């Protein structure tokens, strides 16, 4: 028989404000602590404050591609 108490949920830090967030299905906005923090992060991506690095060189955006 296993009478061990259930493990407490894993805590992660909210990427926006750093508040601890339990990693459970009940945590609606995980990994964020709230809808507000989720929207702040989404806005940062939309404003291109976050960027993914790439080793590829981007082609010129001129539209007059010479071949």
PyMOL Python script that loads the backbone (N, CA, C, O; Angstrom):
from pymol import cmd

cmd.read_pdbstr("""\
ATOM      1  N   UNK A   1       0.827  -1.178   0.000  1.00  0.00           N
ATOM      2  CA  UNK A   1       0.000   0.000   0.000  1.00  0.00           C
ATOM      3  C   UNK A   1       0.879   1.252   0.000  1.00  0.00           C
ATOM      4  O   UNK A   1       1.887   1.313   0.704  1.00  0.00           O
ATOM      5  N   UNK A   2       0.493   2.230  -0.783  1.00  0.00           N
ATOM      6  CA  UNK A   2       1.281   3.456  -0.891  1.00  0.00           C
ATOM      7  C   UNK A   2       0.537   4.583  -0.183  1.00  0.00           C
ATOM      8  O   UNK A   2      -0.409   5.150  -0.729  1.00  0.00           O
ATOM      9  N   UNK A   3       0.972   4.905   1.044  1.00  0.00           N
ATOM     10  CA  UNK A   3       0.319   5.962   1.819  1.00  0.00           C
ATOM     11  C   UNK A   3       1.116   7.251   1.806  1.00  0.00           C
ATOM     12  O   UNK A   3       0.912   8.115   2.659  1.00  0.00           O
ATOM     13  N   UNK A   4       2.018   7.390   0.852  1.00  0.00           N
ATOM     14  CA  UNK A   4       2.826   8.606   0.775  1.00  0.00           C
ATOM     15  C   UNK A   4       1.943   9.774   0.363  1.00  0.00           C
ATOM     16  O   UNK A   4       1.076   9.625  -0.498  1.00  0.00           O
ATOM     17  N   UNK A   5       2.155  10.927   0.969  1.00  0.00           N
ATOM     18  CA  UNK A   5       1.364  12.097   0.560  1.00  0.00           C
ATOM     19  C   UNK A   5       1.701  12.492  -0.873  1.00  0.00           C
ATOM     20  O   UNK A   5       2.822  12.275  -1.334  1.00  0.00           O
ATOM     21  N   UNK A   6       0.731  13.073  -1.577  1.00  0.00           N
ATOM     22  CA  UNK A   6       1.008  13.487  -2.967  1.00  0.00           C
ATOM     23  C   UNK A   6       2.091  14.559  -3.000  1.00  0.00           C
ATOM     24  O   UNK A   6       2.194  15.393  -2.101  1.00  0.00           O
ATOM     25  N   UNK A   7       2.890  14.516  -4.056  1.00  0.00           N
ATOM     26  CA  UNK A   7       3.950  15.511  -4.224  1.00  0.00           C
ATOM     27  C   UNK A   7       3.339  16.877  -4.505  1.00  0.00           C
ATOM     28  O   UNK A   7       2.336  16.977  -5.211  1.00  0.00           O
ATOM     29  N   UNK A   8       3.937  17.921  -3.960  1.00  0.00           N
ATOM     30  CA  UNK A   8       3.445  19.265  -4.311  1.00  0.00           C
ATOM     31  C   UNK A   8       3.751  19.541  -5.786  1.00  0.00           C
ATOM     32  O   UNK A   8       4.719  19.009  -6.329  1.00  0.00           O
ATOM     33  N   UNK A   9       2.934  20.366  -6.428  1.00  0.00           N
ATOM     34  CA  UNK A   9       3.175  20.638  -7.858  1.00  0.00           C
ATOM     35  C   UNK A   9       4.498  21.375  -8.056  1.00  0.00           C
ATOM     36  O   UNK A   9       4.956  22.122  -7.191  1.00  0.00           O
ATOM     37  N   UNK A  10       5.084  21.144  -9.206  1.00  0.00           N
ATOM     38  CA  UNK A  10       6.317  21.849  -9.581  1.00  0.00           C
ATOM     39  C   UNK A  10       6.001  23.327  -9.748  1.00  0.00           C
ATOM     40  O   UNK A  10       4.972  23.686 -10.320  1.00  0.00           O
ATOM     41  N   UNK A  11       6.876  24.174  -9.253  1.00  0.00           N
ATOM     42  CA  UNK A  11       6.717  25.619  -9.399  1.00  0.00           C
ATOM     43  C   UNK A  11       7.661  26.124 -10.479  1.00  0.00           C
ATOM     44  O   UNK A  11       8.837  25.761 -10.512  1.00  0.00           O
ATOM     45  N   UNK A  12       7.141  26.955 -11.353  1.00  0.00           N
ATOM     46  CA  UNK A  12       7.948  27.620 -12.374  1.00  0.00           C
ATOM     47  C   UNK A  12       7.797  29.118 -12.181  1.00  0.00           C
ATOM     48  O   UNK A  12       6.803  29.579 -11.618  1.00  0.00           O
ATOM     49  N   UNK A  13       8.757  29.861 -12.635  1.00  0.00           N
ATOM     50  CA  UNK A  13       8.681  31.322 -12.529  1.00  0.00           C
ATOM     51  C   UNK A  13       7.964  31.891 -13.738  1.00  0.00           C
ATOM     52  O   UNK A  13       8.222  31.479 -14.869  1.00  0.00           O
ATOM     53  N   UNK A  14       7.074  32.827 -13.505  1.00  0.00           N
ATOM     54  CA  UNK A  14       6.392  33.528 -14.594  1.00  0.00           C
ATOM     55  C   UNK A  14       7.466  34.235 -15.419  1.00  0.00           C
ATOM     56  O   UNK A  14       8.273  34.973 -14.853  1.00  0.00           O
ATOM     57  N   UNK A  15       7.501  34.034 -16.744  1.00  0.00           N
ATOM     58  CA  UNK A  15       8.530  34.666 -17.572  1.00  0.00           C
ATOM     59  C   UNK A  15       8.466  36.192 -17.564  1.00  0.00           C
ATOM     60  O   UNK A  15       9.462  36.851 -17.866  1.00  0.00           O
ATOM     61  N   UNK A  16       7.325  36.755 -17.226  1.00  0.00           N
ATOM     62  CA  UNK A  16       7.172  38.210 -17.256  1.00  0.00           C
ATOM     63  C   UNK A  16       7.537  38.858 -15.929  1.00  0.00           C
ATOM     64  O   UNK A  16       8.327  39.801 -15.895  1.00  0.00           O
ATOM     65  N   UNK A  17       6.965  38.355 -14.831  1.00  0.00           N
ATOM     66  CA  UNK A  17       7.170  39.029 -13.540  1.00  0.00           C
ATOM     67  C   UNK A  17       7.972  38.215 -12.536  1.00  0.00           C
ATOM     68  O   UNK A  17       8.406  38.754 -11.518  1.00  0.00           O
ATOM     69  N   UNK A  18       8.180  36.929 -12.800  1.00  0.00           N
ATOM     70  CA  UNK A  18       8.970  36.097 -11.913  1.00  0.00           C
ATOM     71  C   UNK A  18       8.192  35.455 -10.774  1.00  0.00           C
ATOM     72  O   UNK A  18       8.775  34.710  -9.987  1.00  0.00           O
ATOM     73  N   UNK A  19       6.897  35.720 -10.661  1.00  0.00           N
ATOM     74  CA  UNK A  19       6.078  35.134  -9.602  1.00  0.00           C
ATOM     75  C   UNK A  19       6.029  33.614  -9.772  1.00  0.00           C
ATOM     76  O   UNK A  19       5.920  33.131 -10.900  1.00  0.00           O
ATOM     77  N   UNK A  20       6.109  32.840  -8.665  1.00  0.00           N
ATOM     78  CA  UNK A  20       6.021  31.380  -8.792  1.00  0.00           C
ATOM     79  C   UNK A  20       4.631  30.941  -9.251  1.00  0.00           C
ATOM     80  O   UNK A  20       3.616  31.441  -8.766  1.00  0.00           O
ATOM     81  N   UNK A  21       4.604  30.000 -10.191  1.00  0.00           N
ATOM     82  CA  UNK A  21       3.341  29.500 -10.752  1.00  0.00           C
ATOM     83  C   UNK A  21       3.354  27.978 -10.640  1.00  0.00           C
ATOM     84  O   UNK A  21       4.284  27.340 -11.132  1.00  0.00           O
ATOM     85  N   UNK A  22       2.338  27.377 -10.000  1.00  0.00           N
ATOM     86  CA  UNK A  22       2.286  25.913  -9.944  1.00  0.00           C
ATOM     87  C   UNK A  22       2.006  25.342 -11.339  1.00  0.00           C
ATOM     88  O   UNK A  22       1.125  25.827 -12.049  1.00  0.00           O
ATOM     89  N   UNK A  23       2.759  24.313 -11.722  1.00  0.00           N
ATOM     90  CA  UNK A  23       2.588  23.690 -13.044  1.00  0.00           C
ATOM     91  C   UNK A  23       1.513  22.614 -12.913  1.00  0.00           C
ATOM     92  O   UNK A  23       1.815  21.429 -12.767  1.00  0.00           O
ATOM     93  N   UNK A  24       0.252  23.048 -12.969  1.00  0.00           N
ATOM     94  CA  UNK A  24      -0.890  22.140 -12.861  1.00  0.00           C
ATOM     95  C   UNK A  24      -1.924  22.530 -13.912  1.00  0.00           C
ATOM     96  O   UNK A  24      -1.898  23.652 -14.420  1.00  0.00           O
ATOM     97  N   UNK A  25      -2.835  21.612 -14.244  1.00  0.00           N
ATOM     98  CA  UNK A  25      -3.883  21.954 -15.210  1.00  0.00           C
ATOM     99  C   UNK A  25      -4.759  23.122 -14.741  1.00  0.00           C
ATOM    100  O   UNK A  25      -5.356  23.824 -15.558  1.00  0.00           O
ATOM    101  N   UNK A  26      -4.830  23.322 -13.434  1.00  0.00           N
ATOM    102  CA  UNK A  26      -5.645  24.418 -12.902  1.00  0.00           C
ATOM    103  C   UNK A  26      -5.006  25.785 -13.136  1.00  0.00           C
ATOM    104  O   UNK A  26      -5.694  26.804 -13.070  1.00  0.00           O
ATOM    105  N   UNK A  27      -3.711  25.822 -13.406  1.00  0.00           N
ATOM    106  CA  UNK A  27      -3.018  27.088 -13.672  1.00  0.00           C
ATOM    107  C   UNK A  27      -3.321  27.489 -15.113  1.00  0.00           C
ATOM    108  O   UNK A  27      -2.614  27.107 -16.046  1.00  0.00           O
ATOM    109  N   UNK A  28      -4.360  28.246 -15.267  1.00  0.00           N
ATOM    110  CA  UNK A  28      -4.928  28.555 -16.585  1.00  0.00           C
ATOM    111  C   UNK A  28      -3.948  29.220 -17.542  1.00  0.00           C
ATOM    112  O   UNK A  28      -3.978  28.936 -18.740  1.00  0.00           O
ATOM    113  N   UNK A  29      -3.084  30.094 -17.048  1.00  0.00           N
ATOM    114  CA  UNK A  29      -2.222  30.876 -17.929  1.00  0.00           C
ATOM    115  C   UNK A  29      -0.784  30.368 -17.948  1.00  0.00           C
ATOM    116  O   UNK A  29       0.098  31.062 -18.455  1.00  0.00           O
ATOM    117  N   UNK A  30      -0.522  29.177 -17.410  1.00  0.00           N
ATOM    118  CA  UNK A  30       0.854  28.697 -17.297  1.00  0.00           C
ATOM    119  C   UNK A  30       1.590  28.766 -18.617  1.00  0.00           C
ATOM    120  O   UNK A  30       0.969  28.480 -19.641  1.00  0.00           O
ATOM    121  N   UNK A  31       2.816  29.110 -18.676  1.00  0.00           N
ATOM    122  CA  UNK A  31       3.736  29.352 -17.565  1.00  0.00           C
ATOM    123  C   UNK A  31       3.588  30.739 -16.952  1.00  0.00           C
ATOM    124  O   UNK A  31       4.347  31.095 -16.050  1.00  0.00           O
ATOM    125  N   UNK A  32       2.631  31.524 -17.423  1.00  0.00           N
ATOM    126  CA  UNK A  32       2.433  32.869 -16.884  1.00  0.00           C
ATOM    127  C   UNK A  32       1.530  32.806 -15.663  1.00  0.00           C
ATOM    128  O   UNK A  32       0.749  31.867 -15.513  1.00  0.00           O
ATOM    129  N   UNK A  33       1.634  33.803 -14.790  1.00  0.00           N
ATOM    130  CA  UNK A  33       0.813  33.817 -13.579  1.00  0.00           C
ATOM    131  C   UNK A  33      -0.582  34.379 -13.847  1.00  0.00           C
ATOM    132  O   UNK A  33      -1.507  34.129 -13.075  1.00  0.00           O
ATOM    133  N   UNK A  34      -0.738  35.131 -14.930  1.00  0.00           N
ATOM    134  CA  UNK A  34      -2.033  35.767 -15.203  1.00  0.00           C
ATOM    135  C   UNK A  34      -2.158  36.077 -16.690  1.00  0.00           C
ATOM    136  O   UNK A  34      -1.187  36.017 -17.444  1.00  0.00           O
ATOM    137  N   UNK A  35      -3.366  36.405 -17.081  1.00  0.00           N
ATOM    138  CA  UNK A  35      -3.596  36.803 -18.470  1.00  0.00           C
ATOM    139  C   UNK A  35      -2.808  38.077 -18.785  1.00  0.00           C
ATOM    140  O   UNK A  35      -2.308  38.243 -19.897  1.00  0.00           O
ATOM    141  N   UNK A  36      -2.702  38.964 -17.810  1.00  0.00           N
ATOM    142  CA  UNK A  36      -1.961  40.217 -18.006  1.00  0.00           C
ATOM    143  C   UNK A  36      -0.513  39.937 -18.397  1.00  0.00           C
ATOM    144  O   UNK A  36      -0.007  40.509 -19.362  1.00  0.00           O
ATOM    145  N   UNK A  37       0.159  39.050 -17.642  1.00  0.00           N
ATOM    146  CA  UNK A  37       1.557  38.732 -17.959  1.00  0.00           C
ATOM    147  C   UNK A  37       1.669  38.054 -19.324  1.00  0.00           C
ATOM    148  O   UNK A  37       2.622  38.293 -20.065  1.00  0.00           O
ATOM    149  N   UNK A  38       0.693  37.210 -19.651  1.00  0.00           N
ATOM    150  CA  UNK A  38       0.688  36.550 -20.964  1.00  0.00           C
ATOM    151  C   UNK A  38       0.591  37.587 -22.076  1.00  0.00           C
ATOM    152  O   UNK A  38       1.311  37.496 -23.070  1.00  0.00           O
ATOM    153  N   UNK A  39      -0.288  38.571 -21.921  1.00  0.00           N
ATOM    154  CA  UNK A  39      -0.471  39.595 -22.950  1.00  0.00           C
ATOM    155  C   UNK A  39       0.725  40.536 -23.043  1.00  0.00           C
ATOM    156  O   UNK A  39       1.052  41.016 -24.129  1.00  0.00           O
ATOM    157  N   UNK A  40       1.383  40.805 -21.914  1.00  0.00           N
ATOM    158  CA  UNK A  40       2.597  41.623 -21.951  1.00  0.00           C
ATOM    159  C   UNK A  40       3.652  40.914 -22.793  1.00  0.00           C
ATOM    160  O   UNK A  40       4.317  41.541 -23.617  1.00  0.00           O
ATOM    161  N   UNK A  41       3.806  39.606 -22.587  1.00  0.00           N
ATOM    162  CA  UNK A  41       4.777  38.828 -23.354  1.00  0.00           C
ATOM    163  C   UNK A  41       4.407  38.786 -24.838  1.00  0.00           C
ATOM    164  O   UNK A  41       5.276  38.932 -25.697  1.00  0.00           O
ATOM    165  N   UNK A  42       3.138  38.590 -25.138  1.00  0.00           N
ATOM    166  CA  UNK A  42       2.678  38.573 -26.532  1.00  0.00           C
ATOM    167  C   UNK A  42       2.961  39.909 -27.205  1.00  0.00           C
ATOM    168  O   UNK A  42       3.401  39.948 -28.355  1.00  0.00           O
ATOM    169  N   UNK A  43       2.710  41.004 -26.493  1.00  0.00           N
ATOM    170  CA  UNK A  43       2.992  42.330 -27.031  1.00  0.00           C
ATOM    171  C   UNK A  43       4.481  42.538 -27.300  1.00  0.00           C
ATOM    172  O   UNK A  43       4.851  43.194 -28.273  1.00  0.00           O
ATOM    173  N   UNK A  44       5.331  41.982 -26.444  1.00  0.00           N
ATOM    174  CA  UNK A  44       6.771  42.107 -26.662  1.00  0.00           C
ATOM    175  C   UNK A  44       7.184  41.387 -27.948  1.00  0.00           C
ATOM    176  O   UNK A  44       8.013  41.893 -28.703  1.00  0.00           O
ATOM    177  N   UNK A  45       6.607  40.206 -28.198  1.00  0.00           N
ATOM    178  CA  UNK A  45       6.893  39.506 -29.452  1.00  0.00           C
ATOM    179  C   UNK A  45       6.377  40.312 -30.645  1.00  0.00           C
ATOM    180  O   UNK A  45       7.061  40.427 -31.662  1.00  0.00           O
ATOM    181  N   UNK A  46       5.174  40.869 -30.520  1.00  0.00           N
ATOM    182  CA  UNK A  46       4.585  41.648 -31.619  1.00  0.00           C
ATOM    183  C   UNK A  46       5.408  42.904 -31.922  1.00  0.00           C
ATOM    184  O   UNK A  46       5.498  43.328 -33.074  1.00  0.00           O
ATOM    185  N   UNK A  47       6.007  43.494 -30.887  1.00  0.00           N
ATOM    186  CA  UNK A  47       6.861  44.673 -31.070  1.00  0.00           C
ATOM    187  C   UNK A  47       8.281  44.312 -31.488  1.00  0.00           C
ATOM    188  O   UNK A  47       9.134  45.187 -31.637  1.00  0.00           O
ATOM    189  N   UNK A  48       8.527  43.021 -31.677  1.00  0.00           N
ATOM    190  CA  UNK A  48       9.846  42.490 -32.078  1.00  0.00           C
ATOM    191  C   UNK A  48      10.930  42.807 -31.060  1.00  0.00           C
ATOM    192  O   UNK A  48      12.089  43.010 -31.420  1.00  0.00           O
ATOM    193  N   UNK A  49      10.544  42.849 -29.770  1.00  0.00           N
ATOM    194  CA  UNK A  49      11.560  43.004 -28.725  1.00  0.00           C
ATOM    195  C   UNK A  49      12.289  41.695 -28.490  1.00  0.00           C
ATOM    196  O   UNK A  49      13.412  41.690 -27.985  1.00  0.00           O
ATOM    197  N   UNK A  50      11.664  40.589 -28.851  1.00  0.00           N
ATOM    198  CA  UNK A  50      12.305  39.276 -28.794  1.00  0.00           C
ATOM    199  C   UNK A  50      12.580  38.866 -30.230  1.00  0.00           C
ATOM    200  O   UNK A  50      11.762  39.094 -31.121  1.00  0.00           O
ATOM    201  N   UNK A  51      13.726  38.266 -30.440  1.00  0.00           N
ATOM    202  CA  UNK A  51      14.058  37.788 -31.788  1.00  0.00           C
ATOM    203  C   UNK A  51      14.752  36.449 -31.682  1.00  0.00           C
ATOM    204  O   UNK A  51      15.486  36.184 -30.730  1.00  0.00           O
ATOM    205  N   UNK A  52      14.516  35.624 -32.654  1.00  0.00           N
ATOM    206  CA  UNK A  52      15.202  34.347 -32.739  1.00  0.00           C
ATOM    207  C   UNK A  52      16.439  34.538 -33.598  1.00  0.00           C
ATOM    208  O   UNK A  52      16.373  35.112 -34.685  1.00  0.00           O
ATOM    209  N   UNK A  53      17.559  34.054 -33.102  1.00  0.00           N
ATOM    210  CA  UNK A  53      18.779  34.223 -33.871  1.00  0.00           C
ATOM    211  C   UNK A  53      18.807  33.213 -35.020  1.00  0.00           C
ATOM    212  O   UNK A  53      18.200  32.144 -34.955  1.00  0.00           O
ATOM    213  N   UNK A  54      19.519  33.586 -36.048  1.00  0.00           N
ATOM    214  CA  UNK A  54      19.637  32.739 -37.224  1.00  0.00           C
ATOM    215  C   UNK A  54      21.015  32.908 -37.808  1.00  0.00           C
ATOM    216  O   UNK A  54      21.575  34.004 -37.799  1.00  0.00           O
ATOM    217  N   UNK A  55      21.568  31.815 -38.320  1.00  0.00           N
ATOM    218  CA  UNK A  55      22.858  31.883 -38.980  1.00  0.00           C
ATOM    219  C   UNK A  55      22.713  32.232 -40.460  1.00  0.00           C
ATOM    220  O   UNK A  55      23.689  32.585 -41.122  1.00  0.00           O
ATOM    221  N   UNK A  56      21.495  32.130 -40.966  1.00  0.00           N
ATOM    222  CA  UNK A  56      21.258  32.427 -42.374  1.00  0.00           C
ATOM    223  C   UNK A  56      21.269  33.932 -42.607  1.00  0.00           C
ATOM    224  O   UNK A  56      20.817  34.712 -41.768  1.00  0.00           O
ATOM    225  N   UNK A  57      21.788  34.317 -43.748  1.00  0.00           N
ATOM    226  CA  UNK A  57      21.736  35.726 -44.124  1.00  0.00           C
ATOM    227  C   UNK A  57      20.385  35.986 -44.761  1.00  0.00           C
ATOM    228  O   UNK A  57      19.921  35.214 -45.600  1.00  0.00           O
ATOM    229  N   UNK A  58      19.763  37.070 -44.360  1.00  0.00           N
ATOM    230  CA  UNK A  58      18.456  37.389 -44.924  1.00  0.00           C
ATOM    231  C   UNK A  58      18.631  38.041 -46.292  1.00  0.00           C
ATOM    232  O   UNK A  58      19.527  38.862 -46.489  1.00  0.00           O
ATOM    233  N   UNK A  59      17.773  37.669 -47.229  1.00  0.00           N
ATOM    234  CA  UNK A  59      17.877  38.274 -48.556  1.00  0.00           C
ATOM    235  C   UNK A  59      17.461  39.741 -48.495  1.00  0.00           C
ATOM    236  O   UNK A  59      16.698  40.129 -47.610  1.00  0.00           O
ATOM    237  N   UNK A  60      17.946  40.546 -49.412  1.00  0.00           N
ATOM    238  CA  UNK A  60      17.525  41.951 -49.438  1.00  0.00           C
ATOM    239  C   UNK A  60      16.025  42.049 -49.676  1.00  0.00           C
ATOM    240  O   UNK A  60      15.446  41.213 -50.369  1.00  0.00           O
ATOM    241  N   UNK A  61      15.405  43.055 -49.109  1.00  0.00           N
ATOM    242  CA  UNK A  61      13.963  43.219 -49.228  1.00  0.00           C
ATOM    243  C   UNK A  61      13.587  44.140 -50.380  1.00  0.00           C
ATOM    244  O   UNK A  61      12.482  44.683 -50.392  1.00  0.00           O
ATOM    245  N   UNK A  62      14.466  44.328 -51.334  1.00  0.00           N
ATOM    246  CA  UNK A  62      14.234  45.317 -52.383  1.00  0.00           C
ATOM    247  C   UNK A  62      13.171  44.887 -53.386  1.00  0.00           C
ATOM    248  O   UNK A  62      12.574  45.777 -53.991  1.00  0.00           O
ATOM    249  N   UNK A  63      12.893  43.678 -53.609  1.00  0.00           N
ATOM    250  CA  UNK A  63      11.898  43.292 -54.597  1.00  0.00           C
ATOM    251  C   UNK A  63      12.466  43.266 -56.005  1.00  0.00           C
ATOM    252  O   UNK A  63      11.879  42.620 -56.873  1.00  0.00           O
ATOM    253  N   UNK A  64      13.588  43.942 -56.279  1.00  0.00           N
ATOM    254  CA  UNK A  64      14.273  43.892 -57.566  1.00  0.00           C
ATOM    255  C   UNK A  64      15.464  42.966 -57.427  1.00  0.00           C
ATOM    256  O   UNK A  64      16.611  43.406 -57.343  1.00  0.00           O
ATOM    257  N   UNK A  65      15.175  41.692 -57.404  1.00  0.00           N
ATOM    258  CA  UNK A  65      16.233  40.696 -57.233  1.00  0.00           C
ATOM    259  C   UNK A  65      17.023  40.570 -58.534  1.00  0.00           C
ATOM    260  O   UNK A  65      16.442  40.296 -59.584  1.00  0.00           O
ATOM    261  N   UNK A  66      18.304  40.761 -58.476  1.00  0.00           N
ATOM    262  CA  UNK A  66      19.132  40.573 -59.672  1.00  0.00           C
ATOM    263  C   UNK A  66      19.623  39.141 -59.685  1.00  0.00           C
ATOM    264  O   UNK A  66      19.989  38.576 -58.654  1.00  0.00           O
ATOM    265  N   UNK A  67      19.623  38.565 -60.884  1.00  0.00           N
ATOM    266  CA  UNK A  67      20.029  37.163 -60.996  1.00  0.00           C
ATOM    267  C   UNK A  67      21.281  37.012 -61.779  1.00  0.00           C
ATOM    268  O   UNK A  67      21.760  35.894 -61.967  1.00  0.00           O
TER     269      UNK A  67
END
""", "prot")
cmd.dss("prot")
cmd.show_as("cartoon", "prot")
cmd.util.cbc("prot")
cmd.orient("prot")
